[in-house]
Amino acid sequence: MTTAGQNHDGKSYALRMPQLSGIPGMTTYIHHRISCAPRRWQAVADRLAQPVTAAGGSVYGLWRSQIGRPRDEVTAITLWPRAVAPEEAEAALADAEILAMSSRAMTPTIRPTGTDAPTRQGNYAFRWFITPEAHWPEFLDLCAAAWPGFEAAYDSQVIGLWRCADMETGDTALGLVPTVPPGSIVSLLLTRRPDLAMWERSKLPQGAAETAVRDALSRRYDLCDWTAVCTTTLLTATDSADRARWA
């Protein structure tokens, strides 16, 4: 599929978007921010998969806070094989030790192209953007062009870039994204690096190839009106558990 757009110089270009053949048409992703009772984040996370499965969905991933969010917050992405409202997904996650929750529906863009969940432990960055709709095609184009070089240089992976609903449901006091102005798009970029050292390394390019990747990624910041990031580690990793005390 091809989408037309204009870059910041007013020149037209074509953005080629892949067909998301690995994702059924009615699949719904929901991002959840879950505030747990003090020191009970692990116990809550251990219980979340069963009720979601019973309701017909699955847990795409569960993450614990590393930098930028409260210790007792769990981030979840649930996956549903049908159209599901965030409120319905929240109801499936109900737990006596959850103090508050906010949720946001999401639609995949360039990635993910399938529904396979991330399984490798590492440093997972949740970066949110608010981008004027006029800049959105170029934003996607920059991502598609830069990601292969980023992944090759830093032993890192782009898990997904989702276009998100403007509004959060539930307790919006937990939210990170400010009010979205008309004509703007909210998106979530989820990336994995092996560790925090590689996070820093990826911000300090070495050589022409890495500099070109960083320049393309940095251009996104010129296109968006707001961005914020927090880092996490993967509770549902299958290779190793994160036992560090980050907070």
HELIX and SHEET records of a PDB file:
HELIX    1   1 TRP A   41  ALA A   54  1                                  14    
HELIX    2   2 PRO A   86  ALA A   92  1                                   7    
HELIX    3   3 GLU A  133  HIS A  135  5                                   3    
HELIX    4   4 TRP A  136  TYR A  154  1                                  19    
HELIX    5   5 THR A  172  LEU A  174  5                                   3    
HELIX    6   6 LEU A  196  SER A  202  1                                   7    
HELIX    7   7 GLY A  207  LEU A  223  1                                  17    
SHEET    1   A 2 THR A   2  GLN A   6  0                                        
SHEET    2   A 2 SER A  12  ARG A  16 -1                                        
SHEET    1   B 9 THR A 169  GLY A 170  0                                        
SHEET    2   B 9 ILE A  98  PRO A 108 -1                                        
SHEET    3   B 9 THR A  28  CYS A  36 -1                                        
SHEET    4   B 9 GLU A  73  TRP A  80 -1                                        
SHEET    5   B 9 SER A  58  ILE A  67 -1                                        
SHEET    6   B 9 TRP A 226  LEU A 234 -1                                        
SHEET    7   B 9 ASN A 123  PRO A 132 -1                                        
SHEET    8   B 9 SER A 184  ARG A 193 -1                                        
SHEET    9   B 9 GLN A 157  CYS A 164 -1                                        
END                                                                             
